[in-house]
Each structure stands twice: as structure tokens, then as C-alpha cells.
Amino acid sequence: MAFSSNEVTLDYVSIGCNRFTNAADCSPEDLVAFGAGRFVALWKLTTGSRGIYRTLPGHTNTVTTVKFLRCRDDQGTPRSTGLVSGDASGEVIVWKAEGDEWVISSRIKDHTASISAVGIREAMVPSGTVGGYATVLMTGASDGTVKVWKVSNETALVQTLNLKGKYPLDLALTVLPGVNLIILAIACTDRKIQIWAQEGDEFRYRLSLEGHEDWIRCLAFVTETRADPQQRIRTILASGSQDGYIRLWTIASMKPDESKPNCTTHGGLSNDLLEMFEKSLSEGGSGQISTKAHVLAFENGKYSVTFDALLLGHEGWITGLHWHPAIPSSSGWQQPLVLLTSASDNSLIMWSQDSDSSIWLNRQRFGDIVGKGMGFFGALWGNDGCDVLAHAWNGSFHRWHIHVAEAEHHITGSWEPALAVTGHSQPVRDIAWEPHGRYVLSCSTDQTSRIHGPWRSEPSGSESSEITWHELARPQIHGYDLVTGAFLDPFCFVSASDEKVARVFEAPGTFVRTLRASHLINEDVSTGGRPAAATVPALGLSNKVTDQGMHAVYCRATNRLRAITDDATAALDDEELSKRPPVESELALVTLWPEIEKIFGHGYELFALATSPDQKFVATSCKSTTPEHAVIRVYTTVDWQQFGAPLAGHALTITRIAFSPSGRYILTVSRDRSWRLFELGGDGFQPVASEKAHARIIWDCAWGTDDALFATAARDKTVKIWRRDVASWKATSTVKLGESATAVDLLSISETSHLVLAVGLETGQIEFYIADRSGEKWKKVRVVDSDLAHVHEIHRLRWSPAQPAPGSNMYQLASCSEDGSLRIFTIKLHL
């Protein structure tokens, strides 16, 4: 048996966006790039519902900023030319695309603290140009500096701007029309916006804009389209602050009679007199609204910078600002003056200027009225303005879509929720396949458990059926970090978190309807007798059953979802579910599973859990530093009472529990470097074997196809294969590794009597080995590195229990890691 050259396919990646304002960007080609742990994740908006198709490894710390390098040709058509990402260690990576691959063009390690912002000058290039041109890149960091770089085939440092102890939270660049000079705006922690202007090859500080009462989080420039050749073109700078306000500043060329900054422009009042009057009005408070004009003087002309508008509508920190992308028209490219803003109050607002009064109005509002949302961290436009995206505290993207036919009227058109990328925002500690291998449960320290599965657009076997993986439910949103979980049956699972209690959950009717819509189960599976839905009481930890159907109602007037209960309404509309999987707002609001039982017994926080194949037993262990607490407690699923005495023998925390395929044995491994085996008897499980097997902590174990063989994986960089020999167990083989082994699983190929060993390493790689049924001689056949796998410790590997279609030899493997990602691979084995 051997692997072919294309034996490993990445079917699904689930990972959340990092919690930084500048962590995501969208290219003119509708490619969304965002920081996801140490990865840069790529998601194509135009490829249906595929989701993340690639993660780019390269960073050694959390990615904080992502931005596309852009250019425009002489026709005004925009396109991306590369990608820039920065991380919390101060490193910046410049990526370039080579066909369908993204490769590292250069690494920048000049900053000594976390990268907080990246600014890009949009280069102008002749039509058809592929390369050979330079663009300006700026990087700001928490070391109090902004560095200017020239990016072409190589990246060269041009200048360092010292902010004298102030931190740059965002950078925005624009080219002033008429003088062809770059203007740089820096949002600083002193509540001021610093304006720098290019003079020759360097930038020089020119002025500061004051008015915000807290740190300024985000900036965005836009230049309006000239409607009349005689019209003066305005450049507008939008700034958003933690004070909850958006300020608009106008930069416009000055006529000769306006060259004096204190000229009379307001009915005989000079700017200085007007400013004094406004200050007197605000003596009772700290806020000031100043319309004083600042002057930028250049050799080719002078420009005024004035405060133009104050936008009020959000009730939290402003976290993101993006102007509507330019759109093609019969007369060229037009720039709509439409601003999208996001805030920590869980809302997005679309603003535009009234044509009659010139007042900026709130045109559309998006977000969730209720739920576990902790606010949005940024907002993006996509699909030429037909998509609105926002990434939230929990790492998931929210997306709203408007049809192209209504795109010209998107300010007042009808926006609807659409599918977007979801994923855990913290390390994923455990995964478990449903007993038939149809979907996967994941448990994370972001305090949620999630169910992921394939969505079939048509019934299985249909030629037109397209299969894409999605998050299908979020059964548990908890108050403690989840550490492990396991299915009892297709509609019931047990989970354990960083508490002393294990919790049992049963699927509501909502989930059954979701599975029907995805064609994962037959239509004859009934929802009768199942709970309608579940809710979490205020300040509670347990999901409570509700007899009434909880469902998400989409309010077109506000573009928001809210949860209500109604006896006559299903938890999610069947008609909608037949078209698509649940969107993020629905997942967070109405896909909880009711908690039906709690399991008590341990004195410390739970660490490991397993369920027996016959669904009769649940075994748990807890954190321990003494033999007294390093025990396994086994419970029956009939009455949830403890079965027999606690299984003692270990001295430290038991890291993994595994029932044998028949359910006759329980295998345990521990931090004390030993494994122990217990056999089922009439009044409980009894110890039958043990071995101090490794020189370091044993992290994982897995059984083969029967009760006669198992594997243990340890920090001593070995995996050992154990086989029963009459009355004892012996190590028949030792697989030596280059790094510590943190996860292991065995797959048995019955047709050829072969074993396939999957080993997860501390570095994130997955190695595959094969052997015959004896398990004595193992051959390494494949290494999946960080291009497809992980970049941090792998916590769990699980082969799917589903059998491949006859003749396909396609097996699925699920993996989860400290890097925050869950991955589903298809492995093709040539027999």
C-alpha cells in the first residue's frame, strides 16, 4: 500500500479571525485575507460557500494586521499585487501571488513591538503591467515608530517616523489631487490625528487634528469623483474613536483669496472668533466642535483641512471605517460617498450624505439585537459593494448581501444575512466524530462547542450535488473553557470544561431539521419528542429546555436578527434551511442544545472524557497532582450513577481515556509516564495491566481495530505499539520521531489487513505510517506540514468511522490544534 502524489486533500478549515481592528482586508478580486492565530487565512467570496480554502503559515506570533497591496491602471481598474501581514512580535511579511500559490517575498524585522497598523499607497501602473513597479508601504508598531518602506522586487527602508512615545493605532494614506503628494494620517494614543506630508523622498510632520476625547482606533481616506471640470475635488478623512464618535475632515484646495487661514468665511466671523465662540458653548463639558481651518501649503498650491461632520449613532468604541469601493460606470470609475462603520456595540452603520441638506444620515444598520455578541472588531466591503462583512469578538464573520439588481440602491435596498466564515477564536482542545462519521464535534477554550458537517445541495448520489463543510450548530456557549467532548449517539453528547462537572446534551428539533436540509439523514427521522430549543438564563451556565420554539426573526427595517418564542413556529424556518446552513446570527441565537444531565464526582477540574462504543458508560478524569485524585470515574448512562469504585493506579493527571472497540477495556495514559488497562467485570472495571512506558509525559493513546493492539504517544518523541501476548502486553514496535508526539490515532484497513498510524507533533505536523496487521514494522509514507496542517501543538487526531465508498479508498481525518484551527482531510490510500 502506498500514497499517491495527491493523496492528501484539505476539505475544511474552521478558524476564527483575530481580535484586532486591522486584522482583515478584502481585495478588488473579492479575496478576503484575515489574521487567524498565526496564520493568514484566505477566503474567496465569489466561490459560493466554500469558506477558507488556504491558510498561510510564516508568522511565529499572533497576526495583528493584514492589508492587500493594490494598484490601478491608467483606466482606473483596481487590482491586488500582493499582501502584507504583521504580528505581535513586530515582524512584517510581504507576500506575493505566483499562480494559485502565495509565497513570502520578504520579511521585515525592524520593529521591536507588536505591529498595530499598516498603510499602503495605491500604485498607478500602465495597463497590462505585471511587475517592476514600486509602491509605498508604512508599518506602525507599539514601539512608537512608523517606518516607511519602498516595495518592489525587494523591500527597502526609506524613513523612520518617531512619534515621541505615542503609539500609532492606524495609518491611512492618500495622494492629494493636483499636487501628486502623499498625505499620511496617523491615529495616535494622545487623541490626536497627526498629518504628515511627503516632501521629496521623505515625510515631514505638518499638523495635528484635535477633537476626539479618547484613543482614535481607525482612519480612512476617500477622494470624491469630479462631477464638473470646474469643481474643486474634496478629499475626506474619516476617523473613529473609542469615544463612540466618527469625525469627518475635509481636505480641499484653496483659492487665492482663501490663502490666509484667518479669512472671514462665516458671515463676518473669522475662524478664530468662531472657535472662541464654540469653546464658550462647551465650557460645561469636555467636548469641543471646532471648525478652524488648518492650512497645508505646498509649492503647487495650498489646501485647507477643516472639520466637516460629527456622526453619532454607535454606543460603543468605533472599531472600523471603510469607504464604499469605486464602481465602474459609462463615464469611468465613480466613487460613492458611502461610509461603513463598525463598533463594539455589535452594530454596523452605513452612512451617506443627503443631497439636499448635505447632512450625513444613517442609511442602514446591521447587527444583532440579542445574543452573546461582544461587538465587532472591523467592517469590510466586498463584491463591489454588494456584500458587507464584519468580524466579531468570537472570531466569526457576519455577512449581509444585496442582489446586484438592487446594488445601485443599496443605501435603501433590502440586505439579507448570508453565509460567512466561522470558527473558534481560541485553541481547539478536542474533537469527536459522530458514531457514523457524518459530522464532527469540536470543543475549545473559547468556551463553545460546535458541530461541523458537510452540506449537500442535493441528496447523496445526485450528479449535481455539491458538498461543502460548514458549522451546523453551536450546542454549548459556556462560562468555562471547554476541554473535551464525546458522542453517546448521533443526537447526544457529553462535554467537560474547566470545572468539576461533565454535562450531557440532547439535540433539539432544530438540529434534526438542519440535518434533513443537508441530506445527512433521511426524511423519516422524526423530531417528535425532542425539545424544541434551549436558552441560557442570565448569569447561568446550563442550557435550559424551552417548550416553545425559539426562532430567529430577521428585521428588514434594521437588518438585525432577534430571538423570540412562539408555539406555532419552528426553531428555524424550514424553507430557509433548505437553501443554506445556519448563518452566524442564527448559530449564536437559536442552535443551543438543551442540557439533560450533570455528572458529578471529581474534586478538581475535569481533563479527559470518553464514552463506550455501546453507549452504556461515560468515563472521566480530572487534574491531579496526587494519586488520590488521579482516578477514573465510570458512570452508567441508564441512571448517570457511578459504576463500581474509582479506577486508581496513576500518580498524576490522566491525559487520555480510550475504550477498546468492544467496550471491554478502558485504556488510560498519564503525566506519570505510564499506561494502565482496566477490564469490565460484574461490579465495575478491574485493573489488568500497567506499564511505565515512556521517559516523558504520555499525551495520547488509541486502539486498533480490535482489543489486541493499541498505541501510545509521548513527549519523549516516540510512539509505541503494544500488543497482547497471551497474559501480558508487550511493546512490539517503537516509532521514533523528530519532535514530541502529542496526538495519535490508528486506522485499520480490513480489505488488505494493514494499519495506518497518524501522529500529530508538537510543531503542528502530521506524519503517516503504515504496517501490516502485526504492527511490528512501520514505514513513514507521508508528512503533512504547515502548508496544509497546523503550526502549533496538535491536541487530537481522529479517523472518521465512516467506511469509504467501494473502490474509492478515501478516508477522512479530523485534527485540532493549539493554533485554534479544526481541519478535515481526505486521505486517499492506494491498496
Number of C-alpha atoms within 10 A of each C-alpha: 12 12 15 13 8 8 15 21 13 16 19 23 27 23 28 26 32 28 23 23 26 29 26 30 22 23 22 19 15 19 19 24 28 28 29 30 29 24 30 28 22 20 21 19 21 12 11 10 20 20 21 21 14 20 24 21 20 17 21 15 16 20 31 30 27 27 24 27 24 19 22 16 15 11 12 17 16 20 16 19 16 20 23 25 30 33 26 21 19 23 22 25 20 22 20 19 14 9 6 6 9 15 17 16 18 17 18 16 13 12 20 15 18 22 26 27 29 28 25 23 20 20 16 18 18 13 12 8 9 9 10 8 14 17 17 19 23 23 28 29 26 20 20 20 21 26 19 21 21 16 18 14 12 12 18 14 14 15 15 16 17 13 17 9 13 17 22 29 24 25 26 23 26 22 19 19 15 10 13 11 16 18 20 25 27 26 28 23 17 17 21 20 25 20 20 21 21 16 12 8 7 13 19 14 14 16 17 15 18 15 15 23 17 18 21 29 25 28 26 21 22 24 20 15 17 13 10 8 7 7 9 15 19 18 21 22 23 25 26 28 24 21 18 22 22 25 19 20 22 20 23 20 23 18 12 9 7 16 16 11 14 15 15 15 11 10 6 10 14 16 20 17 15 18 17 13 13 15 17 11 13 12 10 8 8 9 13 17 18 20 17 19 19 19 21 19 14 12 6 9 14 17 20 20 22 19 21 17 17 15 17 13 17 20 15 18 24 30 27 27 26 21 23 21 22 21 13 13 9 6 6 13 16 17 18 17 17 18 22 23 27 33 30 23 20 24 24 30 21 21 21 18 15 11 8 6 7 10 14 18 15 17 18 21 20 26 25 24 17 14 17 14 18 13 23 31 27 30 28 24 25 24 19 17 21 19 23 24 24 28 29 28 21 25 23 23 23 24 26 21 20 21 14 14 10 14 18 13 11 20 16 12 16 17 26 17 23 20 21 24 25 25 23 27 27 25 26 31 25 27 28 25 24 23 18 12 16 17 21 24 24 26 29 28 23 22 21 24 27 22 21 22 25 22 24 21 18 16 18 14 7 10 8 11 13 13 17 17 20 27 23 24 27 23 27 27 21 18 16 16 21 28 28 27 27 26 25 24 15 15 16 17 22 22 26 27 25 20 18 18 20 23 19 23 22 23 24 27 22 28 26 20 23 24 24 18 25 25 18 18 15 12 12 7 11 11 15 9 8 17 20 25 28 28 19 18 10 6 7 11 14 20 22 18 20 15 14 18 23 24 24 22 15 17 12 15 12 16 20 21 22 18 18 15 17 12 11 8 14 19 27 23 15 14 9 11 18 17 11 18 26 23 22 22 28 25 20 21 23 27 30 29 30 25 24 14 15 14 18 16 17 20 15 15 18 25 23 25 26 24 26 22 17 11 14 14 21 24 22 25 31 28 21 21 13 12 13 14 21 25 25 24 22 26 22 17 16 9 8 17 14 19 17 16 14 20 22 17 17 25 19 23 24 31 21 23 25 23 24 23 17 12 18 15 21 24 21 28 30 24 22 21 22 23 25 21 22 20 17 14 11 7 9 16 22 19 16 13 14 18 14 14 20 20 14 19 23 31 23 30 26 26 23 23 18 11 16 14 23 24 22 28 30 28 22 18 19 23 27 20 25 22 21 14 12 6 7 10 18 13 18 16 17 17 17 13 15 11 17 24 32 29 29 28 23 24 21 20 17 10 7 11 11 18 21 24 24 23 27 30 28 22 19 26 22 24 19 18 18 22 18 16 18 14 23 15 14 18 12 14 14 18 15 15 15 18 13 20 27 30 26 22 21 32 25 24 27 23 24 23 16 14 13 13 9 7 8 10 15 17 19 21 21 20 28 32 30 22 24 28 28 29 19 25 21 19 18 20 17 13 12
